[in-house]
């Protein structure tokens, strides 16, 4: 039997993306409360995110278009979202409100790219989960980069309607990472 390397590499990207979702899910979270969502996009669904990024772009040479080209060229896009607004109950005030109750009274308010307010502990949980996911990709030698702009496009497309913040992680397997020296 002969199996072409490129064929197996592309299949393996999806396996690694699945492991990334697992890493994000099992990452430590404040008080063990998990308010994350995650998904993998390929094909038409990934292409819709790319199109939205180009739509947001104001100039073919801006960062939106640059990142859209990367998402377009990648094999898969992992999305990690934070369901909100929710609070951990620490009463720390880092969200900008006097306490968690005040923050929750405000409810979901749309901002320029995402919705708020956001509990700082929940945001840290999301960051730790993203770090665990990209570490998993790196361990398996899958090129990746954390893309705020891909998350914005996914958010606008309402791919994770319960999330108030979404971050994208495109995955690529090539001889040289497409995400650097752009």
Backbone as a printed PyTorch tensor [residue, N CA C, xyz], in Angstrom:
tensor([[[  0.8510,  -1.1710,   0.0000],
         [  0.0000,   0.0000,   0.0000],
         [  0.8960,   1.2330,   0.0000]],

        [[  0.4710,   2.2450,  -0.7240],
         [  1.1630,   3.5420,  -0.7310],
         [  0.1900,   4.6150,  -0.2610]],

        [[  0.6600,   5.4150,   0.6480],
         [ -0.1460,   6.5270,   1.1450],
         [  0.7000,   7.7800,   0.9950]],

        [[  0.2010,   8.7260,   0.2330],
         [  0.9420,   9.9750,   0.0120],
         [  1.0280,  10.7730,   1.3090]],

        [[  2.2080,  11.2930,   1.5890],
         [  2.4160,  12.0700,   2.8080],
         [  1.4740,  13.2450,   2.9240]],

        [[  1.2880,  13.9880,   1.8460],
         [  0.4360,  15.1850,   1.9110],
         [ -1.0060,  14.8340,   2.2570]],

        [[ -1.4700,  13.6810,   1.7550],
         [ -2.8390,  13.2450,   2.0580],
         [ -2.9910,  12.9660,   3.5590]],

        [[ -2.0450,  12.2510,   4.1300],
         [ -2.0910,  11.9340,   5.5520],
         [ -1.8910,  13.1680,   6.4200]],

        [[ -1.0240,  14.0780,   5.9910],
         [ -0.7840,  15.3040,   6.7570],
         [ -2.0680,  16.1020,   6.9060]],

        [[ -2.8150,  16.2430,   5.8150],
         [ -4.0620,  17.0030,   5.8780],
         [ -5.0920,  16.3230,   6.7720]],

        [[ -5.1550,  15.0040,   6.7510],
         [ -6.0670,  14.2760,   7.6430],
         [ -5.6490,  14.4640,   9.1010]],

        [[ -4.3520,  14.4460,   9.3310],
         [ -3.8270,  14.5520,  10.6880],
         [ -4.1090,  15.9150,  11.2920]],

        [[ -4.1870,  16.9520,  10.4680],
         [ -4.5120,  18.2860,  10.9850],
         [ -5.8430,  18.2560,  11.7300]],

        [[ -6.8190,  17.5500,  11.1990],
         [ -8.1260,  17.4630,  11.8630],
         [ -8.0000,  16.6890,  13.1660]],

        [[ -7.2010,  15.6350,  13.1840],
         [ -6.9800,  14.8950,  14.4330],
         [ -6.3490,  15.8050,  15.4850]],

        [[ -5.3720,  16.6070,  15.0850],
         [ -4.7290,  17.5310,  16.0230],
         [ -5.7180,  18.6030,  16.4700]],

        [[ -6.5590,  19.0830,  15.5650],
         [ -7.5770,  20.0670,  15.9370],
         [ -8.5000,  19.4880,  17.0140]],

        [[ -8.8460,  18.2360,  16.8900],
         [ -9.6770,  17.5760,  17.9130],
         [ -8.9560,  17.5320,  19.2580]],

        [[ -7.6600,  17.2310,  19.2160],
         [ -6.8700,  17.2230,  20.4490],
         [ -6.7800,  18.6260,  21.0550]],

        [[ -6.7540,  19.6470,  20.1940],
         [ -6.7420,  21.0350,  20.6780],
         [ -8.0320,  21.3620,  21.4230]],

        [[ -9.1590,  20.8980,  20.9060],
         [-10.4380,  21.1190,  21.5970],
         [-10.4160,  20.4400,  22.9670]],

        [[ -9.8530,  19.2490,  23.0110],
         [ -9.7350,  18.5260,  24.2730],
         [ -8.8420,  19.2860,  25.2500]],

        [[ -7.7170,  19.8070,  24.7590],
         [ -6.7990,  20.5640,  25.6180],
         [ -7.4700,  21.8150,  26.1660]],

        [[ -8.2320,  22.5000,  25.3280],
         [ -8.9450,  23.7090,  25.7820],
         [ -9.9910,  23.3530,  26.8350]],

        [[-10.6980,  22.2700,  26.6140],
         [-11.7540,  21.8620,  27.5520],
         [-11.1710,  21.4960,  28.9130]],

        [[-10.0500,  20.8000,  28.9250],
         [ -9.5040,  20.3180,  30.1890],
         [ -8.5310,  21.3010,  30.8360]],

        [[ -8.3120,  22.4500,  30.2180],
         [ -7.4420,  23.4650,  30.8260],
         [ -8.0530,  23.9340,  32.1430]],

        [[ -7.2170,  24.3050,  33.1220],
         [ -7.7540,  24.7580,  34.4080],
         [ -8.6450,  25.9930,  34.2500]],

        [[ -9.7030,  26.0350,  35.0550],
         [-10.6280,  27.1610,  35.0190],
         [-10.9870,  27.5700,  36.4330]],

        [[-11.1970,  28.8750,  36.6320],
         [-11.5520,  29.4040,  37.9440],
         [-12.7310,  28.6670,  38.5460]],

        [[-12.5380,  28.1770,  39.7560],
         [-13.5560,  27.4050,  40.4860],
         [-14.0570,  26.1850,  39.7100]],

        [[-13.3400,  25.8010,  38.6660],
         [-13.7330,  24.6350,  37.8800],
         [-14.9740,  24.8510,  37.0390]],

        [[-15.3660,  26.1190,  36.8400],
         [-16.5790,  26.4380,  36.0760],
         [-16.1860,  26.7120,  34.6270]],

        [[-16.7020,  25.9140,  33.7200],
         [-16.3290,  25.9620,  32.3140],
         [-17.3900,  26.7110,  31.5050]],

        [[-17.0260,  27.8740,  30.9960],
         [-17.9350,  28.6610,  30.1590],
         [-17.3590,  28.8540,  28.7560]],

        [[-16.6490,  27.8490,  28.2720],
         [-16.0500,  27.9360,  26.9450],
         [-16.8460,  27.1330,  25.9260]],

        [[-16.7660,  27.5730,  24.6810],
         [-17.2820,  26.8280,  23.5370],
         [-16.1100,  26.6170,  22.5960]],

        [[-16.1690,  25.5710,  21.7990],
         [-15.1090,  25.3520,  20.8160],
         [-15.6780,  24.6090,  19.6180]],

        [[-15.0180,  24.7960,  18.4920],
         [-15.3980,  24.0790,  17.2750],
         [-14.2700,  24.1180,  16.2640]],

        [[-14.3740,  23.2450,  15.2780],
         [-13.4210,  23.1730,  14.1740],
         [-14.1740,  23.5100,  12.9020]],

        [[-13.5860,  24.3740,  12.0820],
         [-14.1700,  24.6910,  10.7840],
         [-13.2330,  24.2480,   9.6680]],

        [[-13.8090,  23.6720,   8.6310],
         [-13.0840,  23.3410,   7.4100],
         [-14.0000,  23.6840,   6.2400]],

        [[-13.4870,  23.5800,   5.0550],
         [-14.3030,  23.7340,   3.8490],
         [-15.1000,  25.0170,   3.7820]],

        [[-16.3880,  24.8930,   3.4360],
         [-17.2560,  26.0580,   3.2350],
         [-17.4050,  26.9100,   4.4880]],

        [[-17.4560,  26.2650,   5.6450],
         [-17.5990,  27.0200,   6.8990],
         [-16.3600,  27.8740,   7.1590]],

        [[-15.1730,  27.3210,   6.9220],
         [-13.9290,  28.0860,   7.0700],
         [-13.8750,  29.1870,   6.0200]],

        [[-14.3150,  28.8720,   4.8070],
         [-14.3150,  29.8710,   3.7310],
         [-15.2390,  31.0490,   4.0540]],

        [[-16.3370,  30.7860,   4.7550],
         [-17.2450,  31.8790,   5.1460],
         [-16.5370,  32.8530,   6.0870]],

        [[-15.7230,  32.3370,   6.9870],
         [-14.9500,  33.2020,   7.8870],
         [-13.9620,  34.0310,   7.0790]],

        [[-13.2960,  33.3990,   6.1230],
         [-12.3500,  34.1200,   5.2600],
         [-13.0580,  35.2520,   4.5230]],

        [[-14.2080,  34.9630,   3.9440],
         [-14.9640,  35.9850,   3.2050],
         [-15.3570,  37.1430,   4.1120]],

        [[-15.7620,  36.8300,   5.3370],
         [-16.1360,  37.8880,   6.2890],
         [-14.9150,  38.7380,   6.6400]],

        [[-13.7610,  38.1300,   6.7600],
         [-12.5420,  38.8880,   7.0570],
         [-12.2120,  39.8380,   5.9080]],

        [[-12.3490,  39.3580,   4.6780],
         [-12.1290,  40.2320,   3.5140],
         [-13.1590,  41.3620,   3.4850]],

        [[-14.3800,  41.0470,   3.8710],
         [-15.4540,  42.0560,   3.8990],
         [-15.1270,  43.1740,   4.8970]],

        [[-14.5860,  42.8000,   6.0480],
         [-14.2160,  43.7740,   7.0740],
         [-13.0170,  44.6140,   6.6170]],

        [[-12.1610,  44.0140,   5.8180],
         [-10.9350,  44.6890,   5.3610],
         [-11.2690,  45.9610,   4.5880]],

        [[-10.5040,  46.9980,   4.8740],
         [-10.7130,  48.2740,   4.1790],
         [ -9.6830,  48.4870,   3.0780]],

        [[ -8.6810,  47.6380,   3.0370],
         [ -7.5680,  47.8180,   2.1130],
         [ -6.9660,  46.4400,   1.8430]],

        [[ -6.6650,  46.1170,   0.5880],
         [ -6.0980,  44.7910,   0.2920],
         [ -4.7620,  44.5170,   0.9900]],

        [[ -4.1250,  45.5620,   1.5060],
         [ -2.8380,  45.3880,   2.1780],
         [ -2.9320,  45.5260,   3.6900]],

        [[ -4.1440,  45.6190,   4.2460],
         [ -4.2460,  45.7850,   5.7080],
         [ -4.1540,  44.4320,   6.4080]],

        [[ -4.1520,  44.4590,   7.7260],
         [ -3.9840,  43.2400,   8.5130],
         [ -5.1630,  42.2910,   8.3940]],

        [[ -6.3610,  42.8260,   8.1700],
         [ -7.5290,  41.9580,   7.9840],
         [ -7.3490,  41.0880,   6.7480]],

        [[ -6.9320,  41.6950,   5.6380],
         [ -6.7270,  40.9500,   4.3940],
         [ -5.5450,  39.9910,   4.5320]],

        [[ -4.4810,  40.4460,   5.1870],
         [ -3.3070,  39.5880,   5.3930],
         [ -3.7170,  38.3260,   6.1590]],

        [[ -4.4670,  38.5020,   7.2570],
         [ -4.8960,  37.3530,   8.0540],
         [ -5.9180,  36.5030,   7.2990]],

        [[ -6.7680,  37.1320,   6.4950],
         [ -7.7430,  36.3790,   5.6950],
         [ -7.0240,  35.4480,   4.7200]],

        [[ -5.9330,  35.9210,   4.1400],
         [ -5.1470,  35.0700,   3.2280],
         [ -4.6090,  33.8510,   3.9610]],

        [[ -4.1860,  34.0370,   5.2050],
         [ -3.6970,  32.9050,   5.9970],
         [ -4.8130,  31.9130,   6.2960]],

        [[ -5.9790,  32.3970,   6.6880],
         [ -7.1020,  31.4980,   6.9880],
         [ -7.5230,  30.7650,   5.7200]],

        [[ -7.5180,  31.4710,   4.6120],
         [ -7.8740,  30.8680,   3.3290],
         [ -6.9210,  29.7180,   2.9830]],

        [[ -5.6450,  29.8820,   3.3010],
         [ -4.6240,  28.8900,   2.9460],
         [ -4.5180,  27.7380,   3.9380]],

        [[ -5.1320,  27.8490,   5.1070],
         [ -4.9630,  26.8130,   6.1270],
         [ -5.9370,  25.6570,   5.9100]],

        [[ -5.6310,  24.5360,   6.5400],
         [ -6.4630,  23.3440,   6.4020],
         [ -7.6880,  23.3660,   7.3080]],

        [[ -7.5460,  23.9900,   8.4800],
         [ -8.6480,  24.0080,   9.4420],
         [ -8.5300,  25.2510,  10.3150]],

        [[ -9.6500,  25.6300,  10.9030],
         [ -9.6950,  26.7650,  11.8160],
         [-10.3780,  26.3160,  13.0970]],

        [[ -9.6530,  26.4080,  14.2020],
         [-10.2230,  26.1050,  15.5140],
         [-10.7630,  27.4010,  16.0940]],

        [[-11.9640,  27.3630,  16.6440],
         [-12.5580,  28.5190,  17.3070],
         [-12.7370,  28.2090,  18.7840]],

        [[-12.3840,  29.1700,  19.6230],
         [-12.6290,  29.0690,  21.0540],
         [-13.3740,  30.3210,  21.4670]],

        [[-14.5300,  30.1310,  22.0890],
         [-15.3690,  31.2480,  22.4990],
         [-15.6480,  31.2240,  23.9910]],

        [[-15.9440,  32.3930,  24.5160],
         [-16.2870,  32.5470,  25.9290],
         [-17.7530,  32.9320,  26.0370]],

        [[-18.5430,  32.0590,  26.6870],
         [-19.9580,  32.3520,  26.8850],
         [-20.0890,  33.4330,  27.9660]],

        [[-20.8970,  34.4030,  27.6810],
         [-21.0180,  35.4800,  28.6610],
         [-22.2540,  36.3120,  28.4030]],

        [[-22.4430,  37.4010,  29.1380],
         [-21.6140,  37.7210,  30.2970],
         [-21.9600,  36.8480,  31.4880]],

        [[-20.9180,  36.3380,  32.0920],
         [-21.0460,  35.5310,  33.2970],
         [-19.9730,  36.0110,  34.2620]],

        [[-20.1580,  35.7360,  35.5280],
         [-19.1940,  36.1740,  36.5380],
         [-18.8360,  35.0080,  37.4410]],

        [[-17.6290,  35.0360,  37.9450],
         [-17.1680,  33.9840,  38.8370],
         [-17.5880,  34.2340,  40.2780]],

        [[-17.8780,  35.4800,  40.6190],
         [-18.3120,  35.7930,  41.9750],
         [-17.1910,  36.2060,  42.9060]],

        [[-16.0740,  36.6640,  42.3540],
         [-14.9420,  37.0760,  43.1940],
         [-15.0800,  38.5040,  43.7080]],

        [[-15.9920,  39.2760,  43.1190],
         [-16.2350,  40.6690,  43.5140],
         [-14.9740,  41.5340,  43.3720]],

        [[-14.1160,  41.2370,  42.3950],
         [-12.8210,  41.9190,  42.2840],
         [-12.9210,  43.3040,  41.6450]],

        [[-13.9340,  43.5480,  40.8210],
         [-14.0900,  44.8450,  40.1810],
         [-13.2510,  45.0430,  38.9280]],

        [[-12.4860,  44.0390,  38.5210],
         [-11.6310,  44.1920,  37.3390],
         [-12.4280,  44.3810,  36.0410]],

        [[-13.6870,  44.0330,  36.0590],
         [-14.5540,  44.2150,  34.8850],
         [-14.9660,  45.6800,  34.7040]],

        [[-14.7050,  46.4800,  35.7260],
         [-15.0920,  47.8850,  35.6710],
         [-16.3410,  48.1990,  36.4650]],

        [[-16.9220,  47.1900,  37.0770],
         [-18.1130,  47.3800,  37.9040],
         [-17.7530,  47.1240,  39.3670]],

        [[-18.5560,  47.6280,  40.2710],
         [-18.2690,  47.5230,  41.7010],
         [-18.2150,  46.0780,  42.1790]],

        [[-19.0450,  45.2350,  41.5810],
         [-19.0660,  43.8280,  41.9830],
         [-19.7150,  43.0140,  40.8600]],

        [[-19.7150,  41.7190,  41.0380],
         [-20.2430,  40.8350,  39.9950],
         [-21.7310,  41.0910,  39.7130]],

        [[-22.4930,  41.3670,  40.7510],
         [-23.9200,  41.6360,  40.5800],
         [-24.1620,  42.8420,  39.6920]],

        [[-23.3760,  43.9000,  39.8950],
         [-23.5080,  45.1010,  39.0610],
         [-23.1780,  44.7830,  37.6000]],

        [[-22.1190,  43.9870,  37.3900],
         [-21.7510,  43.6120,  36.0250],
         [-22.8750,  42.8210,  35.3600]],

        [[-23.4430,  41.8740,  36.0680],
         [-24.4820,  41.0340,  35.4970],
         [-25.7750,  41.8010,  35.2220]],

        [[-26.0560,  42.8600,  35.9950],
         [-27.2400,  43.6900,  35.7440],
         [-27.1790,  44.3570,  34.3780]],

        [[-25.9830,  44.6910,  33.9440],
         [-25.7930,  45.3690,  32.6550],
         [-26.2420,  44.4700,  31.5080]],

        [[-25.9940,  43.1760,  31.6360],
         [-26.3390,  42.2510,  30.5630],
         [-25.3720,  42.3800,  29.3990]],

        [[-25.6970,  41.7310,  28.3270],
         [-24.8340,  41.6900,  27.1440],
         [-24.9460,  43.0000,  26.3750]],

        [[-23.7950,  43.6670,  26.1950],
         [-23.7380,  44.9110,  25.4290],
         [-22.7480,  44.7360,  24.2880]],

        [[-23.2190,  45.0040,  23.0830],
         [-22.3430,  44.8540,  21.9200],
         [-21.3120,  45.9770,  21.8750]],

        [[-20.0700,  45.6120,  21.6000],
         [-18.9880,  46.5650,  21.4070],
         [-18.6110,  46.5990,  19.9440]],

        [[-17.4670,  47.1550,  19.6390],
         [-17.0350,  47.2560,  18.2440],
         [-16.8190,  45.8790,  17.6170]],

        [[-16.1480,  44.9810,  18.3370],
         [-15.8620,  43.6620,  17.7840],
         [-16.5650,  42.5280,  18.5230]],

        [[-16.6910,  42.6460,  19.8300],
         [-17.2850,  41.6010,  20.6500],
         [-18.2870,  42.2320,  21.6050]],

        [[-18.8550,  41.4130,  22.4730],
         [-19.8030,  41.9030,  23.4740],
         [-19.1580,  41.8380,  24.8550]],

        [[-19.6520,  42.6370,  25.7450],
         [-19.1700,  42.6600,  27.1250],
         [-20.3650,  42.8010,  28.0270]],

        [[-20.1650,  43.0760,  29.2770],
         [-18.8760,  43.1070,  29.9660],
         [-18.3270,  41.6950,  30.1440]],

        [[-17.0360,  41.6270,  30.4660],
         [-16.3650,  40.3420,  30.6150],
         [-15.7040,  40.2450,  31.9820]],

        [[-15.9670,  39.1670,  32.6670],
         [-15.3070,  38.8600,  33.9350],
         [-13.8350,  38.5750,  33.6450]],

        [[-12.9390,  39.2320,  34.3540],
         [-11.5080,  39.0520,  34.1090],
         [-11.0810,  37.6110,  34.3550]],

        [[-11.6590,  36.9560,  35.3290],
         [-11.2880,  35.5580,  35.6020],
         [-11.7160,  34.6720,  34.4360]],

        [[-12.9010,  34.9290,  33.8830],
         [-13.3620,  34.1650,  32.7180],
         [-12.4510,  34.4230,  31.5070]],

        [[-12.0190,  35.6810,  31.3340],
         [-11.1040,  36.0120,  30.2370],
         [ -9.7660,  35.2930,  30.4230]],

        [[ -9.2910,  35.2320,  31.6510],
         [ -8.0540,  34.4910,  31.9270],
         [ -8.2350,  33.0060,  31.6490]],

        [[ -9.3850,  32.4600,  32.0270],
         [ -9.6780,  31.0540,  31.7280],
         [ -9.5960,  30.8030,  30.2220]],

        [[-10.1630,  31.7210,  29.4430],
         [-10.1390,  31.5870,  27.9930],
         [ -8.7000,  31.6230,  27.4870]],

        [[ -7.9050,  32.5380,  28.0160],
         [ -6.5060,  32.6370,  27.6050],
         [ -5.7150,  31.3750,  27.9170]],

        [[ -5.9550,  30.8040,  29.0730],
         [ -5.2730,  29.5580,  29.4490],
         [ -5.7040,  28.4270,  28.5130]],

        [[ -6.9870,  28.3730,  28.1950],
         [ -7.4930,  27.3380,  27.2840],
         [ -6.8900,  27.4960,  25.8920]],

        [[ -6.7870,  28.7270,  25.4100],
         [ -6.1790,  28.9740,  24.1010],
         [ -4.7100,  28.5530,  24.1340]],

        [[ -4.0140,  28.9090,  25.2170],
         [ -2.6140,  28.5020,  25.3500],
         [ -2.4530,  26.9880,  25.3390]],

        [[ -3.3460,  26.2800,  26.0190],
         [ -3.2990,  24.8120,  26.0260],
         [ -3.5440,  24.2560,  24.6250]],

        [[ -4.4740,  24.8690,  23.8990],
         [ -4.7850,  24.4070,  22.5430],
         [ -3.5960,  24.6050,  21.6000]],

        [[ -3.0020,  25.7750,  21.6120],
         [ -1.8850,  26.0240,  20.6880],
         [ -0.6470,  25.2170,  21.0800]],

        [[ -0.4800,  24.9730,  22.3900],
         [  0.6150,  24.0980,  22.8370],
         [  0.4320,  22.7080,  22.2460]],

        [[ -0.7970,  22.2280,  22.2330],
         [ -1.0840,  20.9060,  21.6800],
         [ -0.7500,  20.8600,  20.2020]],

        [[ -1.1150,  21.8970,  19.4620],
         [ -0.7660,  21.9410,  18.0340],
         [  0.7470,  21.9380,  17.8570]],

        [[  1.4370,  22.7140,  18.6720],
         [  2.8930,  22.8100,  18.5660],
         [  3.5500,  21.4630,  18.8660]],

        [[  3.0820,  20.7760,  19.8860],
         [  3.6440,  19.4700,  20.2320],
         [  3.5530,  18.5060,  19.0520]],

        [[  2.4950,  18.6470,  18.2600],
         [  2.2760,  17.7720,  17.1060],
         [  2.7790,  18.3840,  15.8040]],

        [[  3.5540,  19.4660,  15.9040],
         [  4.2070,  20.0990,  14.7540],
         [  3.2360,  20.6480,  13.7120]],

        [[  2.0770,  21.0940,  14.1640],
         [  1.1160,  21.7520,  13.2770],
         [  1.2750,  23.2530,  13.4720]],

        [[  1.5880,  23.9470,  12.3800],
         [  1.7550,  25.4010,  12.4560],
         [  0.4290,  26.0480,  12.8180]],

        [[  0.4880,  27.0520,  13.6700],
         [ -0.7250,  27.7310,  14.1160],
         [ -0.3770,  29.1290,  14.5770]],

        [[ -1.3970,  29.9370,  14.7080],
         [ -1.2400,  31.2800,  15.2510],
         [ -2.5970,  31.7150,  15.8030]],

        [[ -2.5860,  32.4720,  16.8740],
         [ -3.8290,  32.9580,  17.4740],
         [ -4.2750,  34.1880,  16.6890]],

        [[ -5.5030,  34.1420,  16.1430],
         [ -6.0200,  35.2270,  15.2990],
         [ -7.2690,  35.8550,  15.9180]],

        [[ -7.0910,  37.0310,  16.4450],
         [ -8.1950,  37.8660,  16.9110],
         [ -9.1770,  38.1180,  15.7650]],

        [[ -8.6500,  38.4900,  14.5920],
         [ -9.5030,  38.8850,  13.4620],
         [-10.3690,  37.7260,  12.9460]],

        [[ -9.8500,  36.5110,  12.9420],
         [-10.6690,  35.3560,  12.5470],
         [-11.7940,  35.1530,  13.5550]],

        [[-11.5010,  35.4210,  14.8200],
         [-12.5400,  35.3360,  15.8480],
         [-13.6260,  36.3740,  15.6530]],

        [[-13.2220,  37.5850,  15.2910],
         [-14.2040,  38.6500,  15.0310],
         [-15.1280,  38.2310,  13.8870]],

        [[-14.5470,  37.7030,  12.8130],
         [-15.3580,  37.2760,  11.6680],
         [-16.3220,  36.1580,  12.0750]],

        [[-15.8380,  35.1840,  12.8380],
         [-16.7010,  34.0910,  13.3040],
         [-17.8110,  34.6280,  14.2070]],

        [[-17.4590,  35.6060,  15.0440],
         [-18.4590,  36.2300,  15.9300],
         [-19.5470,  36.9130,  15.0950]],

        [[-19.1330,  37.6670,  14.0960],
         [-20.1160,  38.3640,  13.2490],
         [-21.0190,  37.3970,  12.4940]],

        [[-20.4790,  36.2330,  12.1780],
         [-21.2760,  35.2160,  11.4850],
         [-22.1440,  34.4050,  12.4450]],

        [[-22.0470,  34.7230,  13.7370],
         [-22.8400,  34.0630,  14.7810],
         [-22.6250,  32.5430,  14.8020]],

        [[-21.3740,  32.1380,  14.5850],
         [-21.0610,  30.7170,  14.6180],
         [-21.1150,  30.1550,  16.0360]],

        [[-20.9080,  31.0230,  17.0210],
         [-21.0070,  30.6370,  18.4350],
         [-21.8990,  31.6760,  19.1090]],

        [[-23.2090,  31.5830,  18.9320],
         [-24.1040,  32.6460,  19.3900],
         [-24.1120,  32.8980,  20.8970]],

        [[-23.7100,  31.9300,  21.6910],
         [-23.6720,  32.1360,  23.1420],
         [-22.3910,  32.8370,  23.5950]],

        [[-21.4050,  32.8940,  22.7190],
         [-20.1180,  33.4950,  23.0920],
         [-20.1200,  34.9960,  22.8670]],

        [[-19.4750,  35.6930,  23.7870],
         [-19.3250,  37.1460,  23.6640],
         [-17.9420,  37.5160,  23.1210]],

        [[-17.0250,  36.5740,  23.1500],
         [-15.6850,  36.7350,  22.5820],
         [-15.3510,  35.4310,  21.8730]],

        [[-14.7600,  35.5180,  20.6750],
         [-14.3280,  34.3330,  19.9320],
         [-12.9200,  34.5970,  19.4000]],

        [[-12.0710,  33.6050,  19.5190],
         [-10.7150,  33.6760,  18.9880],
         [-10.5400,  32.5240,  18.0060]],

        [[ -9.8600,  32.7850,  16.8830],
         [ -9.5920,  31.7550,  15.8870],
         [ -8.1400,  31.3100,  15.9290]],

        [[ -7.9360,  30.0360,  15.6500],
         [ -6.5900,  29.4740,  15.5610],
         [ -6.5110,  28.6800,  14.2580]],

        [[ -5.9600,  29.2800,  13.1960],
         [ -5.8140,  28.5440,  11.9450],
         [ -4.6700,  27.5380,  12.0430]],

        [[ -4.8270,  26.4170,  11.3410],
         [ -3.8410,  25.3330,  11.3690],
         [ -3.3390,  25.0330,   9.9640]],

        [[ -2.0360,  24.8540,   9.8480],
         [ -1.4370,  24.6230,   8.5430],
         [ -0.2750,  23.6400,   8.6620]],

        [[ -0.1000,  22.8410,   7.6180],
         [  1.0440,  21.9460,   7.5200],
         [  1.7010,  22.1940,   6.1650]],

        [[  2.8020,  22.9120,   6.1930],
         [  3.5830,  23.1840,   4.9820],
         [  5.0630,  23.1170,   5.3550]],

        [[  5.9180,  23.1990,   4.3730],
         [  7.3560,  23.1600,   4.6190],
         [  7.8490,  24.3520,   5.4220]],

        [[  7.1300,  25.4620,   5.3660],
         [  7.4740,  26.6750,   6.1110],
         [  6.1720,  27.2940,   6.5960]],

        [[  6.1400,  27.7230,   7.8360],
         [  4.9110,  28.2730,   8.4070],
         [  4.4000,  29.4500,   7.5880]],

        [[  3.1200,  29.4090,   7.2490],
         [  2.5040,  30.5060,   6.4830],
         [  2.1640,  31.6950,   7.3850]],

        [[  2.2930,  31.5090,   8.6970],
         [  1.8580,  32.5390,   9.6330],
         [  2.9540,  33.5210,  10.0250]],

        [[  4.1740,  33.2890,   9.5990],
         [  5.2760,  34.1800,   9.9130],
         [  5.9530,  34.6160,   8.6270]],

        [[  6.7060,  35.6980,   8.7160],
         [  7.3380,  36.2740,   7.5120],
         [  6.2870,  36.5890,   6.4620]],

        [[  5.1750,  37.1840,   6.9320],
         [  4.0800,  37.4590,   6.0070],
         [  4.3470,  38.7880,   5.3550]]])
